[in-house]
């Protein structure tokens, strides 16, 4: 099943320029399905094993 994540579904943490571990993203309220959708869409980018940054943080 494909889950579509809209901007209104994305927690505020992803809208900011930030970097965090997968656990920190979960603690910020991102569900596993949201996490997969956000990484597929490029809104979260893997920086290194277990660490992801928002697209805006990577672009900075």
N, C-alpha and C positions, 0 to 999 in steps of 0.2 A: 504494500500500500504506500503510495506516494503522499507525503505530508507537505502541504504548501505553507510556508511561513510568510506572513505579511508583516509589514513594518509595525502594525499595531500589536502583533503577537510577540515581537522581539523585546526582551527585557531591556531596560534603560542601559544596563551595563554594556550591551553590544553597540549601542548608539554612541558611546564615548570612545575616545582613543585610549585603549587599555590593553594590557597583556596579562594573561593568567593561566594557571594550570587547568587541566580538565576538571579537577575537583573544585576549583574556585568558580569556574563557570557554572557547574552544577549548583553550588551553594548560592550563586547569584540568581538562581531560579530557572536556568535553561534545562529543559527536559532532554533526555537522550535523543528523541526524534527531532527536536528543534536543533540540537547540536549538529546532527547529521545534515539536516537541511541547510543550516547556516554555513557549514564547511563546504558542502557541495556548491552552494551559490557564491562562495568566495567572501562572504561577510565575516567569517572567522578563518584565519590562515594559520596553518601549522608552522610554528617557528622552530621548534625542535620537539623531540619525543615528549608528549604530554603537555606541551606548552603551546597556547594559541593566542593570537593577537587579532584585534579587530582590523578590518581592511584599512580604516582611517589611520590606525597606529602604524601599520606597515608602510602606507603611503607617505607618512611624515618623515 
